[in-house]
Structures are given as C-alpha cells and as structure tokens.
Amino acid sequence: MSHFIKEVIPLSDYVKKLSDTELANIVSDYYAAYRWELTDAHKTLYNSVRKEWVARHDKKPMPKLMTNFDMILQKTDNFLPTYDL
C-alpha cells in the first residue's frame, strides 16, 4: 500500500508551495462549511494557511472568493425574470 504515497511533507512546507489563490480558496471553503462539518484537520490547515498569508503579505487582508454555492445563487438575481403584478 505504500506505493500510493508519493511524498510525505510537513504541512507548513505544503502550504508554502500553494499560490495566493489556492490559499484564499482554502479559507473561503473553511468559512463556507458548517461548524459541525469542520474537523481538527480543517482547523489545522486553516491556521497554517493564515500564518503563511501573514508571512507573505503582512497585514494585507485575504481576498474573499465566492464558493460554488454562492456562484449558483447570486445575491443580485441578474438573470431572474421580473414580473409586474
């Protein structure tokens, strides 16, 4: 079964290899999840990502990305037909 594992690296090294977009995506997914869905692994990954963001950008806020669910149900309702009653 060990032939399925390609490489084992520390989480901090893995997070350093991610792009800024990937970091923001991880944080957006963390905020989009329900509290009871989050595990200790989610929280550890989130904390590592936040530390890496601060190391790269200091006090710059992390951009908020829309999750897939938000893309489907947009707040603006641009494409819904309107009816005058």
C-alpha positions as CSV (number, residue, x, y, z in Angstrom):
1,M,0.0,0.0,0.0
2,S,3.0,2.3,0.4
3,H,3.3,2.7,-3.4
4,F,0.2,5.0,-3.3
5,I,2.0,7.6,-1.1
6,K,4.2,9.7,-3.4
7,E,5.7,12.1,-0.8
8,V,5.1,12.9,2.8
9,I,6.0,16.5,3.7
10,P,5.1,18.7,6.7
11,L,2.0,20.8,6.4
12,S,4.0,24.1,6.7
13,D,6.1,23.1,3.6
14,Y,3.0,22.1,1.7
15,V,1.3,25.5,2.4
16,K,4.4,27.4,1.2
17,K,4.1,25.7,-2.2
18,L,0.5,27.0,-2.7
19,S,-0.4,30.1,-4.7
20,D,-2.2,33.0,-3.2
21,T,-5.4,32.0,-5.0
22,E,-5.2,28.5,-3.5
23,L,-4.7,29.9,0.0
24,A,-7.7,32.2,-0.4
25,N,-9.8,29.2,-1.7
26,I,-8.9,27.1,1.4
27,V,-10.0,29.9,3.7
28,S,-13.2,30.5,1.7
29,D,-14.1,26.8,1.9
30,Y,-13.4,26.9,5.6
31,Y,-15.8,29.8,6.1
32,A,-18.4,28.2,3.9
33,A,-18.5,25.0,5.8
34,Y,-20.9,24.4,8.7
35,R,-19.3,24.4,12.1
36,W,-20.2,20.8,12.8
37,E,-18.5,19.7,9.5
38,L,-15.1,21.1,10.5
39,T,-12.6,18.7,11.9
40,D,-9.3,19.3,13.7
41,A,-7.6,18.7,10.3
42,H,-9.6,21.6,8.8
43,K,-8.7,23.9,11.6
44,T,-5.0,23.0,11.4
45,L,-4.9,23.6,7.7
46,Y,-6.8,26.9,8.1
47,N,-4.3,28.1,10.8
48,S,-1.4,27.1,8.7
49,V,-2.8,29.0,5.7
50,R,-3.4,32.1,7.7
51,K,0.1,32.0,9.1
52,E,1.5,31.7,5.6
53,W,-0.6,34.5,4.3
54,V,0.7,36.8,7.1
55,A,4.3,35.7,6.3
56,R,3.8,36.6,2.6
57,H,1.6,39.7,2.9
58,D,1.9,41.0,6.4
59,K,-1.3,42.9,7.3
60,K,-2.9,42.8,3.8
61,P,-6.4,41.3,4.1
62,M,-7.1,38.0,2.4
63,P,-9.4,38.3,-0.6
64,K,-12.8,36.6,-0.2
65,L,-13.6,34.2,-3.0
66,M,-17.1,33.1,-3.9
67,T,-17.8,29.5,-3.2
68,N,-19.5,27.3,-5.8
69,F,-22.8,27.6,-3.9
70,D,-22.6,31.4,-4.0
71,M,-21.9,31.4,-7.7
72,I,-25.1,29.4,-8.3
73,L,-27.3,31.6,-6.0
74,Q,-26.0,35.0,-6.7
75,K,-27.2,37.8,-4.5
76,T,-28.0,40.2,-7.3
77,D,-30.5,38.0,-9.2
78,N,-29.3,39.3,-12.6
79,F,-30.8,36.5,-14.6
80,L,-34.2,36.0,-13.0
81,P,-37.2,37.3,-14.9
82,T,-39.2,40.1,-13.3
83,Y,-43.0,40.2,-13.3
84,D,-45.1,43.2,-12.6
85,L,-48.1,42.2,-10.5
